[in-house]
């Protein structure tokens, strides 16, 4: 176990091969089911829970136009040159 103290913001990374997971045995699984899980609120930890982000506006994206069917490659090239002006 290693304890590191750092100021925020901090980046922590680990390698995939950091350790090999161990499979618990049946006795440990049954004991874990009976353990009580303690719950601590953010106020008890002294954490400021005021929102730091405010949503000013939510807007849906503009509707997209449907596609255009063409009968031949020549017609497609013509439309790309004249209408879309991409060629």
N, C-alpha and C positions, 0 to 999 in steps of 0.2 A: 504494500500500500504506500502511496506517495501523496503527500499533501503539498499543494502549490498555492501560494497567494499571489494575486495579480490585480491590477487596476482594470477597470472596464473602459473601453471594449477590449476583449481578449479573443484570440483565435486559438482553438485547441484542435489538434488533429491526431489521428492514430492510424497505424498500419493495419491492414486486414489480418495479417498474421501475428497480431499482438499477443494473442493467447489462444489456446485450444479450449473450446467449451467442454465442460464436463456434464455428463448426464446424471441427474439426481437418482438416488435409489428410492425404492418404494417407501421406506421408513421416513426419509426426508420429505417426500411428497405429502404423506399423511400428516406429518408434524407441521408442515407449512399451512395446511388447510385449517388447523386449529389456532394458529397465531393470530393475535389481535393486531390490526393495522391502526397505528396512531395517526390522527389527522391534525395538522397545524394550519391555521389560517394565515394569510399574508399579513394581516394586522398584527398578529402575535409575533411574527418575525420582524416587524418594523419596516415592511416594504411599502413604499409609496404606491398606491394603486390608482392615482389620478390618471385619466387618459392622456396620452401624449400625442394622440392622433385624432384629428377631427375631420369628418367627411363633409365637405362643402357642397358637393354636387355628384349625383350619379346619373349617367346618361347612357342610353342604349346606342350601340353603333348604328350608322346609317344602313339602310337596306341596300343589298347588292342587287345590281341589275342581272337579269337572266342572260344566258349565253346566246350566241348566234350560230345557227346551223348553216354550213356552206356545202355546196354540191361537189366542188372540185378544189384542187390545190390552187389553181390559177385564181379562182374567186377568193380564196382565203388570202393569198398574197396581195391581191388588189385591195381587199378590205383593210388589211394591216397597213398598207402604204397610204391609202387615201383617208380612211376614217380614224383609225387608231394612231397613225403617224409614228409607228414604231420601227418601220423598215425604211 
